[in-house]
Amino acid sequence: MQTHPMARPRAGLARMSALAALLATAVLGTALLGTATPSAAHEPAPRPVARTAQGSLVGRTHDRAQEFLGVPYAAPPVGELRFRPPREPASWGAPRDASTQAPACPQFSPFGLRDPQAVSEDCLYLDVYRPRGAHPGSRLPVILWMHGGAYSQGTGTQFGGRTMADLTGSVVVSINYRLGHLGYLALPELTGANALRSGSFGLMDQIAALKWTRENIAGFGGNPATLTIAGQSAGSGSVCAMLASPQARGLFARAVLQSGPCTLLRAPDRARAEEQARAYAARLGCTDPATVGACLRGARVGDLVDAAATLPVSGPAYGDRLLPVEPAAAIASGSWNKVPVLIGSTKAEARFFVALTQPWLTAQQYTDQIRAQYGPLADEVLARYPVAGYPSPYLALSAVLTDSTFACHTYRTARLLAEQVPTYAYEFDDPDSPTLYGAQVPGLDQSNGHSAELAYLHDFTMGDRPLTEPQVALADRMKRYWGAFARTGDPRVPGQTPWPAAGTAYTSLTLHPTATGPSTTFAVDHQCGFWGSAPPAGV
């Protein structure tokens, strides 16, 4: 990932003279504006231009799509703007170069980037991808993507949208948002200073990006009336929050929940979030209520990250004006931002987590762990998931954790949704899928683990190996399904296996390289009847 020029001190840019701005325009010339006529065969084609409320952007053509990178959707949340709601981005005069991605937001977990140095607190940027030939008036469907990473790591720049844009005729937007305690800190001395009385600054960023996209995407050829919000893992949890937030009402038309069902990713209540925030501030030595805000805003980013080592964030809290009600409860009550939903999970989600923590556990360790976790229900869990029935204890534990968490909560959330809105469910199942870069344990089957589907939907930079030809074919079909859903709210694609609505019988679409098709056995396959009454396991 490249370092964005805006990561340099902004004061220097502010002092750029009018002459320098004119020279920049003269050097880039009308080639930037797309008005020059090439005089020689080897002269490059004009670069694409898009106009926003803040000024013109000059992007680049990459493969069969056009991209506008490092676009500011909010002012840098630094200095006095740290721990405050996002502010409007500044305007610019001369055309702004948009050919370089912005830095990631500070990472509060070490497993998020290939280049851990490409980070900056000045990180509220997004990338826009559109098909070649798109222009204002094209009215293409729009997909806004929110990355996962436990609300503590990752970046939107890892999720390129070129192939999705070209293949489906969509405009794709991928965003950064504040992470860790920079993004989620419900300290009363901070929350009392904003109108929403909230410390969920990361969610505020996401809504600011959504508003910016809705207001400006027509300039890229997108149709704001079709805006689809999508996310995976914590990004899916953010979609859940937007479904419940009155601040997001009317801003989007459909929603995609990938490996982050709302009944599983429960938001903390305000009291718990405040308690966690107070403990975090104390770890930084910021304990005086009169000065705690200034103390936290004056802390070095490295110290903020270090203080969070054993105090992970839980995402946006509920009980304030931004998120009054816990998202799953809002959906169950019928009081939420109702739109068509596409929802699903991978077949063996927990393999990812178990591989990182207990790849070589023994049969005895498996039994001991089940007994410790489930107490009086342990015998039944062991009978349903006998270690002898799996090639290894690792796979047995992965099955228990997959079914009890992601799979059956996806089923539960989807059924709640299907009672109220058009809902389409899937299960990703490629028995040879790659895992994330740096996460592969030699000799371990990690296929279909958490995040496995990401390389099939994005130009993804965190996959541990390239897709094979059959996998690319599956990836293309998946992109077409997602694109159709963004266009119409229905993922059916002419010439592809029909995707039925989930309905009361719960029909899901199995996404497989050679056997994609509808299934009505998801709940049985994952023993959701049992897990509906048993306490969930943690991952």
C-alpha positions in Angstrom: 0.0 0.0 0.0 1.4 3.4 -1.0 1.6 6.3 1.4 -0.7 9.1 0.5 0.8 12.6 0.1 -1.7 14.0 2.5 0.1 12.1 5.3 2.8 14.7 5.1 2.4 17.9 7.2 -0.7 19.8 5.9 0.7 23.2 6.8 3.1 23.0 3.8 0.2 22.4 1.5 -1.8 25.2 3.0 1.2 27.6 2.2 1.3 26.6 -1.4 1.4 29.8 -3.4 -1.1 30.7 -6.1 1.8 30.5 -8.6 2.5 26.9 -7.5 -1.1 26.0 -8.0 -1.1 27.5 -11.4 2.1 25.7 -12.3 0.5 22.4 -11.1 -2.4 23.0 -13.4 -0.1 24.0 -16.3 2.2 20.9 -15.9 -0.7 18.5 -15.6 -2.5 20.6 -18.2 -5.6 19.7 -20.1 -4.5 16.1 -20.0 -5.7 16.0 -16.4 -8.9 17.5 -17.5 -9.4 15.1 -20.3 -9.6 17.7 -23.1 -6.3 17.3 -24.9 -6.2 15.5 -28.3 -3.2 13.1 -28.4 -0.8 14.1 -31.2 1.1 10.8 -31.3 0.1 7.2 -31.0 2.3 6.7 -27.9 0.8 9.6 -26.0 -1.2 8.3 -23.0 -5.0 8.6 -23.0 -6.5 11.5 -20.9 -7.0 10.6 -17.2 -10.5 10.4 -15.9 -12.0 13.3 -14.1 -14.9 13.5 -11.6 -16.3 16.5 -9.9 -17.3 16.6 -6.2 -18.7 19.3 -3.9 -15.1 20.0 -2.8 -13.5 20.2 -6.2 -12.4 18.1 -9.2 -10.6 14.8 -8.9 -8.2 13.4 -11.5 -8.1 9.6 -11.2 -6.5 6.9 -13.3 -7.4 4.0 -15.6 -6.4 0.6 -14.2 -7.2 -2.5 -16.2 -10.8 -2.2 -17.4 -11.9 0.3 -14.8 -11.3 3.8 -13.6 -10.3 4.6 -10.0 -10.2 7.7 -7.8 -8.0 7.0 -4.8 -7.4 8.8 -1.5 -10.5 11.0 -1.7 -11.2 12.9 1.6 -14.7 12.5 2.9 -14.0 14.3 6.2 -11.4 16.6 7.7 -8.4 15.0 9.3 -9.4 13.9 12.8 -6.2 15.1 14.4 -5.3 17.6 17.2 -8.4 19.2 18.6 -10.5 17.1 16.2 -9.4 13.8 17.8 -12.3 12.1 19.7 -14.8 14.4 18.0 -17.4 13.8 15.3 -16.1 14.0 11.7 -16.1 17.5 10.1 -16.7 18.4 6.5 -13.6 18.1 4.3 -11.9 21.2 3.0 -12.4 22.3 -0.6 -9.6 22.5 -3.1 -9.0 24.8 -6.1 -6.8 23.1 -8.7 -7.7 19.6 -9.8 -6.7 17.2 -7.1 -4.6 14.1 -8.0 -6.5 11.0 -7.0 -4.1 8.3 -8.2 -2.6 7.3 -4.8 -4.3 5.5 -1.9 -4.4 7.1 1.5 -2.7 5.6 4.6 -4.6 3.2 6.9 -5.9 4.5 10.2 -3.8 3.6 13.2 -3.9 -0.1 13.9 -4.8 -1.4 17.3 -4.0 -5.0 16.5 -0.9 -6.3 14.8 -2.6 -8.5 12.2 -4.1 -6.0 9.8 -1.6 -4.8 7.1 1.1 -6.1 4.9 2.8 -2.7 5.3 2.3 -1.8 9.0 4.2 1.5 8.4 1.6 3.0 6.0 -0.6 4.4 8.7 -1.6 7.9 9.8 -4.2 9.5 12.0 -5.1 11.6 9.0 -6.9 8.7 7.4 -10.5 9.6 6.6 -10.4 8.9 2.9 -12.2 6.6 0.5 -11.5 5.0 -2.9 -14.0 5.0 -5.8 -14.0 2.5 -8.7 -16.2 2.8 -11.8 -16.4 1.1 -15.2 -14.7 2.7 -18.1 -17.1 5.0 -19.9 -19.1 5.8 -16.8 -20.0 9.5 -16.6 -22.5 11.7 -14.8 -25.9 10.5 -15.9 -24.9 6.8 -16.1 -27.0 6.1 -13.0 -25.1 3.0 -12.1 -25.7 1.0 -8.9 -23.5 1.9 -6.0 -21.8 -0.4 -3.4 -20.2 1.2 -0.3 -17.8 -1.3 1.4 -16.8 -1.3 5.1 -13.9 -3.5 6.0 -13.7 -5.8 9.0 -11.0 -6.3 11.6 -12.7 -6.4 15.0 -13.1 -2.6 14.9 -9.3 -2.4 15.6 -7.4 -3.2 12.3 -7.6 -3.2 8.6 -8.2 -0.6 5.9 -10.4 0.0 2.9 -7.4 0.2 0.6 -7.1 -3.6 0.7 -10.4 -4.0 -1.1 -10.1 -2.9 -4.7 -13.3 -2.6 -6.7 -12.0 -2.6 -10.2 -13.2 -6.0 -11.2 -16.5 -5.7 -9.5 -17.1 -2.3 -11.2 -16.1 -3.6 -14.7 -18.0 -6.9 -14.4 -21.2 -5.7 -13.0 -21.4 -2.1 -14.2 -21.4 -0.7 -10.6 -19.6 2.1 -8.8 -17.7 0.7 -5.8 -16.7 2.8 -2.8 -14.3 1.4 -0.1 -13.7 3.5 3.0 -11.4 4.0 6.0 -12.8 4.8 9.4 -11.3 5.3 12.8 -10.3 2.1 14.6 -9.7 1.0 18.2 -10.1 3.5 20.9 -9.7 6.4 18.5 -12.9 5.2 16.9 -14.8 3.9 19.9 -14.4 5.6 23.3 -17.6 6.3 25.2 -16.0 8.5 27.9 -18.6 10.9 29.2 -16.2 13.9 29.1 -15.9 13.2 25.4 -19.5 12.2 24.5 -21.0 15.1 26.4 -19.2 17.5 24.0 -21.2 16.3 20.9 -24.8 16.5 19.9 -25.2 12.7 19.6 -23.8 12.1 23.1 -21.8 9.3 21.6 -18.3 8.0 21.6 -18.8 5.8 18.5 -16.6 8.0 16.3 -15.9 5.2 13.9 -19.6 4.7 13.2 -19.9 8.5 12.8 -17.1 8.3 10.2 -19.0 5.6 8.3 -22.2 7.6 8.2 -20.2 10.7 7.1 -18.7 8.6 4.3 -22.2 7.4 3.4 -23.5 10.9 3.3 -20.5 12.1 1.2 -21.1 9.2 -1.2 -24.8 9.9 -1.5 -24.2 13.6 -2.2 -21.3 13.1 -4.7 -21.6 9.7 -6.4 -23.7 11.0 -9.3 -20.6 12.9 -10.4 -18.9 9.5 -10.8 -21.8 8.0 -12.7 -23.5 6.4 -9.7 -27.2 6.4 -8.8 -27.5 7.4 -5.1 -31.0 5.9 -5.0 -29.5 2.4 -5.3 -26.8 2.9 -2.7 -26.0 -0.5 -1.0 -24.0 -0.7 2.2 -21.9 -3.8 2.6 -19.4 -5.1 5.1 -17.8 -8.3 6.5 -17.1 -9.3 10.1 -16.9 -6.0 12.1 -17.9 -4.2 8.8 -21.0 -6.3 8.9 -21.5 -5.3 12.5 -21.3 -1.7 11.3 -24.0 -2.4 8.7 -26.1 -3.8 11.6 -25.5 -0.5 13.4 -26.6 1.5 10.4 -29.8 -0.6 10.1 -30.6 0.5 13.6 -29.3 4.1 13.6 -31.8 7.0 13.1 -28.8 9.0 11.8 -28.6 6.6 8.8 -32.3 6.6 7.9 -32.9 7.2 4.3 -29.3 7.1 3.3 -29.1 3.6 1.7 -31.4 1.3 -0.3 -30.0 -2.2 0.5 -27.6 -3.9 2.9 -25.2 -6.8 2.7 -24.1 -8.7 5.9 -21.1 -11.0 5.4 -19.9 -13.2 8.3 -21.2 -10.7 10.9 -24.9 -11.5 11.9 -26.5 -8.9 14.1 -27.6 -11.4 16.8 -23.9 -12.4 17.2 -22.1 -9.1 17.1 -24.0 -7.6 20.1 -23.2 -4.0 20.8 -22.2 -3.1 24.3 -24.6 -0.9 26.3 -23.7 2.6 27.3 -22.8 1.8 30.9 -20.5 -1.0 29.9 -18.8 1.1 27.3 -18.3 4.0 29.7 -16.7 1.6 32.2 -14.3 0.3 29.5 -13.5 3.8 28.4 -12.7 4.9 32.0 -10.3 2.0 32.4 -8.6 2.8 29.2 -8.2 6.5 30.0 -6.8 5.5 33.4 -4.2 3.3 31.8 -3.0 6.4 30.0 -2.8 8.4 33.2 -5.8 10.5 32.1 -8.0 10.4 35.3 -8.9 14.0 36.1 -12.4 14.7 34.7 -11.5 18.4 34.2 -8.6 17.5 31.9 -9.2 14.0 30.6 -10.2 15.2 27.1 -7.1 17.3 26.7 -4.9 14.5 28.2 -6.2 12.0 25.6 -5.9 14.4 22.7 -2.3 15.1 23.7 -1.3 11.5 23.9 1.0 10.0 21.2 -0.7 7.6 18.9 1.8 4.9 19.9 0.8 5.3 23.5 -2.9 5.1 22.6 -2.3 1.8 20.8 -0.1 0.4 23.6 -2.7 1.2 26.3 -5.2 -0.9 24.4 -3.2 -4.1 24.4 -5.4 -5.9 26.9 -8.5 -3.7 26.6 -10.0 -4.4 23.1 -12.9 -2.3 21.8 -16.4 -3.8 21.3 -17.5 -1.5 18.5 -20.3 1.0 18.6 -22.2 1.2 21.9 -25.9 1.7 22.1 -28.0 3.9 24.4 -27.2 7.3 22.8 -28.6 9.4 20.0 -26.5 7.8 17.4 -27.5 4.2 18.3 -30.4 4.3 20.7 -31.2 0.6 20.6 -29.0 -2.5 20.2 -29.3 -3.5 16.5 -30.5 -7.0 17.0 -33.2 -5.8 19.4 -34.2 -3.0 16.9 -34.6 -5.6 14.1 -36.6 -7.9 16.4 -38.9 -5.1 17.3 -39.5 -4.1 13.7 -38.2 -0.6 14.3 -35.2 -0.2 12.0 -34.2 1.1 8.6 -35.9 -1.6 6.5 -34.3 -2.4 3.2 -33.7 -5.7 1.3 -30.8 -7.7 2.8 -28.3 -10.2 1.5 -26.7 -12.2 4.3 -24.4 -15.2 4.7 -21.4 -16.9 6.2 -18.6 -19.2 5.2 -19.0 -23.0 5.8 -16.2 -23.2 8.4 -15.9 -19.7 9.9 -14.1 -20.7 13.1 -11.2 -22.5 11.4 -9.6 -19.1 11.0 -9.7 -18.4 14.7 -8.8 -21.9 16.0 -5.9 -22.0 13.5 -4.5 -18.8 15.0 -4.9 -20.0 18.6 -5.0 -23.8 19.0 -4.0 -25.4 15.7 -2.5 -28.5 17.3 -4.7 -29.2 20.3 -5.1 -32.8 21.4 -8.2 -34.9 21.8 -8.0 -34.5 25.6 -7.6 -30.7 25.3 -10.6 -30.7 23.1 -12.7 -32.6 25.6 -11.5 -30.5 28.5 -12.3 -27.3 26.7 -15.8 -28.4 25.8 -16.5 -29.4 29.4 -15.2 -26.1 30.7 -17.3 -24.1 28.2 -20.6 -26.0 28.3 -20.8 -27.5 31.8 -23.9 -29.6 32.1 -24.4 -29.6 28.3 -20.9 -30.8 27.6 -21.9 -34.5 27.2 -24.4 -33.6 24.5 -22.0 -31.3 22.7 -19.4 -34.1 22.7 -22.0 -36.6 21.4 -22.9 -34.3 18.6 -19.3 -33.4 17.8 -17.3 -36.4 18.8 -13.6 -35.9 18.3 -13.4 -39.3 16.6 -15.8 -38.1 13.9 -13.3 -35.5 12.6 -9.8 -35.9 11.1 -8.4 -33.8 14.0 -9.4 -32.1 17.2 -8.7 -28.8 15.4 -11.5 -29.6 13.0 -13.9 -30.8 15.7 -13.5 -27.6 17.7 -13.8 -25.5 14.6 -17.1 -27.2 13.8 -18.5 -26.5 17.3 -17.5 -22.9 17.2 -18.6 -22.3 13.6 -22.1 -23.8 14.3 -22.6 -22.2 17.7 -21.6 -18.7 16.6 -21.5 -17.6 13.0 -23.6 -20.2 11.3 -26.6 -20.4 13.6 -26.6 -16.7 14.3 -26.6 -16.0 10.6 -29.6 -18.3 10.4 -31.3 -16.5 13.4 -30.6 -13.0 12.0 -31.7 -14.0 8.5 -35.0 -15.4 9.8 -35.7 -12.2 11.7 -35.0 -10.2 8.6 -37.0 -12.4 6.3 -40.1 -11.9 8.3 -40.0 -8.2 7.4 -38.0 -7.5 4.2 -36.8 -9.4 1.1 -33.9 -11.4 2.4 -31.4 -13.6 0.5 -29.1 -16.0 2.3 -25.9 -17.7 1.2 -23.2 -20.1 2.4 -19.7 -19.8 0.9 -18.2 -23.3 0.3 -15.0 -23.7 -1.6 -13.0 -26.6 -0.1 -9.8 -25.2 -1.5 -10.2 -21.5 -0.7 -7.2 -19.5 0.4 -6.9 -17.9 3.8 -5.5 -14.5 4.8 -1.9 -13.5 4.1 0.2 -14.5 7.1 -2.5 -16.7 8.6 -1.8 -20.0 6.9 -0.6 -22.7 9.3 1.5 -25.3 7.3 -0.4 -28.6 6.9 -3.7 -27.3 8.3 -6.9 -27.2 6.4 -8.2 -23.6 6.7 -10.5 -23.6 3.8 -13.9 -21.8 4.2 -12.6 -20.0 7.3 -13.6 -16.5 8.3 -12.8 -14.0 5.5 -12.4 -16.8 2.9 -14.9 -15.1 0.5 -13.2 -11.8 0.4 -10.8 -12.7 -2.4 -13.8 -13.7 -4.5 -15.6 -10.3 -4.3 -12.7 -7.8 -4.3 -9.3 -7.2 -5.8 -8.1 -8.2 -2.4 -4.5 -7.6 -1.3 -4.6 -9.8 1.8 -5.1 -13.3 0.2 -2.4 -15.8 0.9 -2.3 -17.0 -2.7 -4.0 -16.3 -6.1 -7.3 -17.9 -7.1 -7.2 -20.8 -9.5 -9.2 -20.7 -12.8 -12.3 -22.4 -11.4 -12.1 -20.1 -8.3 -12.0 -17.1 -10.6 -15.1 -18.4 -12.4 -16.9 -18.7 -9.0 -15.6 -15.2 -8.1 -17.1 -13.8 -11.2 -20.5 -15.4 -10.5 -20.5 -14.1 -7.0 -19.7 -10.5 -8.1 -22.6 -10.7 -10.6 -24.9 -11.8 -7.8 -23.8 -8.9 -5.6 -24.0 -6.5 -8.4 -27.5 -7.5 -9.3 -28.6 -7.1 -5.7 -27.1 -3.6 -5.7 -28.9 -2.8 -8.9 -32.4 -4.1 -8.0 -32.5 -5.5 -4.5 -32.7 -9.0 -6.0 -29.5 -11.1 -6.7 -30.9 -13.2 -9.5 -28.7 -13.1 -12.6 -29.8 -14.3 -16.1 -27.8 -17.4 -17.0 -26.7 -18.2 -13.4 -28.3 -20.5 -10.9 -31.4 -18.8 -9.5 -31.1 -17.4 -6.0 -34.4 -17.8 -4.2 -35.4 -15.6 -1.2 -34.7 -17.1 2.2 -38.4 -17.3 3.0 -40.0 -19.0 6.0 -38.4 -22.4 5.1 -35.0 -20.8 5.0 -33.5 -21.5 1.6 -29.9 -20.4 1.2 -27.6 -20.4 -1.9 -24.5 -22.6 -1.6 -21.6 -20.8 -3.4 -19.4 -23.6 -4.6 -16.9 -23.8 -7.6 -18.7 -26.7 -9.2 -22.0 -27.1 -7.3 -23.6 -23.7 -6.7 -27.3 -24.2 -5.9 -30.1 -23.7 -3.4 -30.2 -25.6 -0.1 -32.8 -26.0 2.6 -30.6 -28.0 5.0 -28.5 -25.2 6.4 -30.1 -25.3 9.8 -29.7 -29.1 10.0 -26.2 -29.1 8.7 -25.1 -26.7 11.5 -27.4 -28.2 14.2 -29.1 -24.9 14.7 -32.0 -26.5 16.5 -29.6 -27.5 19.3 -27.7 -24.3 19.3 -30.8 -22.2 19.6 -31.2 -23.4 23.1 -27.6 -23.9 24.1 -25.3 -21.0 25.4 -23.0 -19.7 22.6 -19.4 -20.5 22.6 -16.8 -17.7 22.3 -14.2 -17.5 19.5 
